[in-house]
Amino acid sequence: MKMQCLIIDDEPLSRKVLEKFLEELPGLELVGSCSNAFSARPVLQEQSVDLMLLDINMPKMSGISFLKTLLNPPLVIFTTAYPEYALEGYELNVVDYLMKPIGFDRFLRAVNKAEEIFRMKKSAQIPSSKDRLFVKADKKLYHLSFDEILFLESYGDYVKIHTTEKVLVALGRLKTFLEELPGDSFFQVHKSFVIPLSKIEYVEGHQLKIAGRFIPIGASFKKRAGEIFGATHQADS
């Protein structure tokens, strides 16, 4: 399966170089080439994007700021002429950080890293049944009932599944796991947390409590959380 790639760079020459590099690699497919973050957003909404080649220093919105706005970003390779952004880039868990002008050999090393992560994630796709979730962790396949899941927590390229008995660390994105869970009982309350409504002890301000653990409610999820918790409260009363 080819990796679907999106280039975001305000420099036309840089975009041309990256487009040419991508043409040389049969495992990659270019689905968009954008000059700024605003034109890239609809591409991400309409296309399946596995890898972004993202410039940092762009007008109106930097690549770093843009990446922070994405709830479930694809893999990212930063491309920039400014080395001072390297630390912040790696703190955002990007695959690699390429300094301009970018040579093909260095580009290839970065792409090889991305493809390896991509293959690992694809091999860790999670099947499900009507009331259970299959989780690959610790070289084992766990068959968890939905009822024993306390909450899920994003952990870089992994997800921690907190259960009544243990904590499993599985490769994958939170969004992938959420799609395998029943939407009427599991809910995302923060970019890093998914919770089952049945396990909530109480909600207080911008957080809720499950099994002695306080879990934040993200600002972008607060309105939806209020609707869900309000409906639950009315149903119980």
C-alpha positions in Angstrom: 0.0 0.0 0.0 1.4 3.4 -1.0 1.8 6.2 1.5 -0.4 9.2 0.6 1.7 12.3 0.9 0.9 16.0 1.3 3.5 18.8 0.8 2.9 22.1 2.6 5.5 24.8 1.8 5.2 28.4 0.8 8.3 28.3 -1.4 7.5 27.1 -5.0 11.0 25.9 -5.6 11.0 23.8 -2.4 7.7 22.2 -3.4 9.1 21.4 -6.8 12.1 19.7 -5.3 10.0 17.6 -2.9 7.5 16.7 -5.7 10.4 15.5 -7.8 11.8 13.4 -4.9 8.4 11.8 -4.4 8.2 10.9 -8.0 11.4 8.8 -7.6 9.9 6.6 -4.9 7.3 4.1 -6.0 6.0 3.6 -2.4 4.8 7.2 -2.2 1.9 9.0 -3.8 1.4 12.8 -3.9 -2.2 13.8 -3.1 -1.6 17.5 -2.7 1.0 20.3 -2.8 -0.1 23.4 -0.9 1.5 26.8 -0.3 0.1 27.4 3.1 -1.7 25.7 6.0 -5.1 27.1 5.1 -5.1 25.5 1.7 -3.9 22.2 3.2 -6.8 21.9 5.6 -9.4 20.9 3.0 -7.0 18.4 1.5 -6.7 16.7 4.9 -10.5 16.7 5.2 -11.1 15.2 1.8 -8.1 13.0 1.2 -6.5 10.2 3.2 -3.1 11.5 4.1 -0.4 9.3 5.7 2.6 11.7 5.6 2.9 15.4 5.6 6.1 17.2 4.4 5.6 20.3 6.4 7.5 23.6 6.2 7.8 25.5 9.5 8.4 29.1 8.7 5.3 30.1 6.6 3.3 33.3 6.6 0.0 33.7 8.7 0.4 30.2 10.3 3.6 28.3 10.9 3.9 24.6 10.4 4.3 24.0 14.1 1.1 26.0 14.9 -0.8 24.2 12.1 0.3 20.8 13.4 -0.9 21.7 16.9 -4.4 22.4 15.5 -4.8 18.8 14.2 -6.5 16.4 16.5 -5.3 13.3 14.7 -2.4 14.4 12.5 -0.7 12.0 10.0 3.0 11.3 10.2 5.1 14.5 9.8 8.5 15.3 8.4 9.4 18.9 9.0 11.3 20.8 6.3 12.9 24.1 7.2 15.9 26.4 6.8 15.8 27.3 10.6 17.6 24.8 12.9 16.3 26.6 16.1 12.9 24.9 15.7 14.4 21.4 15.9 13.7 20.8 19.6 10.1 21.9 19.4 9.6 19.8 16.3 10.8 16.7 18.0 8.6 17.4 21.1 5.7 17.2 18.7 6.7 13.6 17.9 7.5 14.2 14.2 9.3 11.5 12.2 12.2 13.7 11.1 13.5 17.2 10.7 15.1 18.1 7.4 17.2 21.2 6.8 17.0 23.0 3.5 18.5 22.7 1.0 17.4 19.0 1.2 19.5 16.4 -0.6 17.8 13.2 -1.9 19.9 10.9 0.3 18.8 12.7 3.5 15.2 12.8 2.2 15.3 9.1 1.5 16.5 8.3 5.1 13.6 10.3 6.5 11.1 8.7 4.3 12.4 5.2 5.1 11.7 6.0 8.8 8.2 7.1 8.0 7.5 4.0 5.9 8.7 1.8 8.7 6.3 3.4 11.2 3.6 3.3 8.6 4.1 -0.5 8.1 4.1 -1.1 11.8 0.8 0.7 12.3 -0.8 -1.1 9.4 0.3 -4.5 10.8 -1.2 -3.5 14.1 -4.7 -2.8 12.7 -7.2 -3.8 15.4 -10.1 -6.1 14.6 -13.2 -6.0 16.9 -16.3 -7.9 17.7 -19.7 -6.6 18.9 -18.7 -6.4 22.6 -14.9 -6.8 22.6 -11.7 -5.1 21.4 -8.7 -7.0 20.2 -5.4 -5.3 21.3 -1.9 -6.3 20.2 0.5 -5.5 23.0 3.6 -7.2 24.6 3.7 -9.6 21.6 0.3 -10.9 22.6 -3.2 -10.5 21.4 -5.6 -9.4 24.1 -9.3 -9.8 23.8 -10.9 -7.1 26.0 -14.5 -6.8 26.8 -15.7 -3.2 26.5 -16.9 -3.3 30.1 -13.3 -3.8 31.5 -11.9 -0.7 29.8 -11.5 2.2 32.1 -10.1 4.7 29.6 -7.7 5.0 26.7 -4.8 7.5 26.7 -2.7 8.7 23.7 1.0 8.0 24.2 3.0 9.3 21.2 2.7 6.7 18.5 1.1 4.3 21.0 -2.1 4.1 23.1 -2.4 3.1 26.7 -5.5 1.0 27.4 -6.2 1.3 31.1 -8.4 -1.7 32.2 -9.7 -2.9 35.5 -6.7 -5.4 35.7 -3.8 -3.9 33.8 -2.5 -1.2 31.5 -1.7 -2.3 27.9 0.5 -0.2 25.5 -0.4 -0.8 21.9 0.9 0.7 18.7 -1.6 3.0 16.9 -3.5 6.3 17.1 -6.3 7.1 19.5 -8.6 7.7 16.5 -8.1 4.2 15.3 -9.1 2.7 18.6 -12.1 5.0 18.9 -13.5 3.9 15.6 -13.5 0.3 16.9 -15.5 1.2 20.1 -19.3 1.7 20.3 -20.1 5.4 19.8 -23.0 5.4 22.2 -20.9 4.5 25.2 -17.3 5.7 24.5 -16.5 9.3 24.0 -13.4 11.4 23.4 -13.1 14.2 26.0 -9.6 15.4 25.2 -7.1 15.0 22.3 -5.4 12.4 24.5 -8.3 10.6 26.2 -11.2 8.4 25.4 -13.5 7.3 28.2 -16.5 5.0 28.6 -19.5 6.9 30.0 -20.4 4.1 32.4 -17.0 4.4 34.3 -17.4 8.1 35.1 -17.6 8.7 38.9 -18.3 12.4 38.6 -17.6 15.5 36.5 -16.2 18.6 38.1 -15.3 21.7 36.1 -12.8 20.8 33.4 -12.2 17.3 34.5 -13.8 14.0 35.3 -12.9 11.1 37.6 -12.6 7.5 36.7 -11.2 4.8 39.0 -9.4 7.4 41.1 -7.8 9.2 38.1 -8.7 12.7 37.1 -9.0 13.1 33.3 -9.0 16.6 31.7 -11.8 17.7 29.4 -10.3 19.6 26.5 -11.6 23.0 25.5 -12.5 21.8 22.0 -14.5 18.8 23.5 -16.2 20.7 26.3 -19.5 21.6 24.4 -20.0 18.1 23.2 -19.1 16.7 26.6 -21.7 18.9 28.2 -24.3 17.6 25.8 -23.4 14.0 26.5 -23.2 14.3 30.2 -26.4 16.4 30.3 -28.3 13.8 28.3 -26.9 11.0 30.6 -28.0 13.0 33.7 -31.5 13.5 32.3 -31.8 9.8 31.4 -30.8 8.8 35.0 -33.1 11.3 36.7 
